[in-house]
Amino acid sequence: MEKRSLTIAGHRTSLALEPEFWAALEELANARGLSIAQLIRDIDEARQGPNLSSALRVAALDWAQRR
């Protein structure tokens, strides 16, 4: 697991994901012309469930499957 701290919507938070998911999220952010923090904020705002880490994994998987 790789833990990163970032600011999302004005709040500091820490997220722990596997390096492969971080890499996929960075690629997705680059493809959309966003910073990783902006991408995570967008995913956070759109998620249905309570767990941000799970929402990030699902978004990375969805993007990888559609590539």
Secondary structure as UniProt FT lines:
FT   STRAND          2..8
FT   TURN            9..10
FT   STRAND          11..17
FT   HELIX           19..32
FT   HELIX           36..46
FT   HELIX           52..66
//
